[in-house]
C-alpha cells in the first residue's frame, strides 16, 4: 500500500503536512495556555515527526515514479 505513488502523494502533500500544521497549532495553544513543557514537546517532537514523515513520503514517491519513467 505504501508503494503506490498515489498513496504517497496523499500522504506527502496533503495528510502529513496538515497534521504537522494542526499539531503546531495545538502546541502553541498549549504553551499560551500554561502547559509550557508539554506544549514545547508537542511543538518540537510531534510537529517535526509529521514534517519529516511528509518529506520521507515525497522522496519515496519520487523513487517509486522513476522506474515507471524509464519503462516508457
C-alpha positions as a Markdown table, in Angstrom:
| # | Residue | x | y | z |
|---|---|---|---|---|
| 1 | Unk | 0.0 | 0.0 | 0.0 |
| 2 | Unk | 2.8 | 2.4 | 0.8 |
| 3 | Unk | 4.5 | 1.7 | -2.5 |
| 4 | Unk | 1.8 | 3.3 | -4.7 |
| 5 | Unk | 2.7 | 6.8 | -5.9 |
| 6 | Unk | -1.0 | 7.9 | -5.4 |
| 7 | Unk | -0.9 | 6.9 | -1.7 |
| 8 | Unk | 2.4 | 8.6 | -1.2 |
| 9 | Unk | 1.1 | 11.7 | -2.9 |
| 10 | Unk | -1.8 | 12.0 | -0.5 |
| 11 | Unk | 0.5 | 11.4 | 2.5 |
| 12 | Unk | 3.3 | 13.7 | 1.4 |
| 13 | Unk | 1.3 | 16.6 | 0.1 |
| 14 | Unk | -1.9 | 16.5 | 2.0 |
| 15 | Unk | -2.3 | 14.4 | 5.1 |
| 16 | Unk | 1.1 | 14.7 | 6.9 |
| 17 | Unk | 1.5 | 18.5 | 6.3 |
| 18 | Unk | -2.0 | 19.1 | 7.6 |
| 19 | Unk | -1.3 | 17.0 | 10.7 |
| 20 | Unk | 2.0 | 19.0 | 11.2 |
| 21 | Unk | 0.1 | 22.2 | 11.0 |
| 22 | Unk | -2.6 | 21.1 | 13.4 |
| 23 | Unk | 0.0 | 19.8 | 15.9 |
| 24 | Unk | 1.9 | 23.1 | 15.7 |
| 25 | Unk | -1.4 | 24.9 | 16.5 |
| 26 | Unk | -2.1 | 22.6 | 19.4 |
| 27 | Unk | 1.5 | 23.0 | 20.7 |
| 28 | Unk | 1.3 | 26.8 | 20.5 |
| 29 | Unk | -2.1 | 26.8 | 22.2 |
| 30 | Unk | -0.8 | 24.7 | 25.0 |
| 31 | Unk | 2.2 | 26.9 | 25.5 |
| 32 | Unk | 0.0 | 30.0 | 25.6 |
| 33 | Unk | -2.5 | 28.3 | 27.9 |
| 34 | Unk | 0.1 | 27.5 | 30.5 |
| 35 | Unk | 1.4 | 24.0 | 29.7 |
| 36 | Unk | 4.8 | 25.1 | 28.6 |
| 37 | Unk | 6.7 | 21.8 | 28.8 |
| 38 | Unk | 4.1 | 19.6 | 27.2 |
| 39 | Unk | 3.3 | 22.3 | 24.6 |
| 40 | Unk | 7.0 | 22.5 | 23.7 |
| 41 | Unk | 7.3 | 18.7 | 23.4 |
| 42 | Unk | 4.2 | 18.6 | 21.1 |
| 43 | Unk | 5.6 | 21.6 | 19.1 |
| 44 | Unk | 9.1 | 20.2 | 18.6 |
| 45 | Unk | 8.7 | 16.4 | 18.6 |
| 46 | Unk | 5.2 | 15.7 | 17.1 |
| 47 | Unk | 5.3 | 18.5 | 14.5 |
| 48 | Unk | 8.8 | 17.5 | 13.4 |
| 49 | Unk | 7.7 | 13.9 | 13.1 |
| 50 | Unk | 4.9 | 14.8 | 10.8 |
| 51 | Unk | 7.0 | 17.2 | 8.8 |
| 52 | Unk | 9.8 | 14.7 | 8.3 |
| 53 | Unk | 7.2 | 12.0 | 7.5 |
| 54 | Unk | 5.9 | 14.2 | 4.7 |
| 55 | Unk | 9.5 | 14.6 | 3.3 |
| 56 | Unk | 10.1 | 10.9 | 3.5 |
| 57 | Unk | 6.8 | 10.1 | 1.7 |
| 58 | Unk | 7.7 | 12.5 | -1.1 |
| 59 | Unk | 11.2 | 11.1 | -1.5 |
| 60 | Unk | 9.7 | 7.5 | -1.6 |
| 61 | Unk | 7.1 | 8.7 | -4.2 |
| 62 | Unk | 9.9 | 10.1 | -6.3 |
| 63 | Unk | 11.8 | 6.8 | -6.3 |
| 64 | Unk | 8.5 | 4.9 | -7.0 |
| 65 | Unk | 7.9 | 7.0 | -10.1 |
| 66 | Unk | 11.5 | 6.7 | -11.5 |
| 67 | Unk | 11.2 | 3.1 | -12.8 |
| 68 | Unk | 7.9 | 4.0 | -14.5 |
| 69 | Unk | 9.5 | 6.8 | -16.4 |
| 70 | Unk | 12.3 | 4.6 | -17.6 |
| 71 | Unk | 9.9 | 1.9 | -18.9 |
| 72 | Unk | 8.2 | 4.3 | -21.3 |
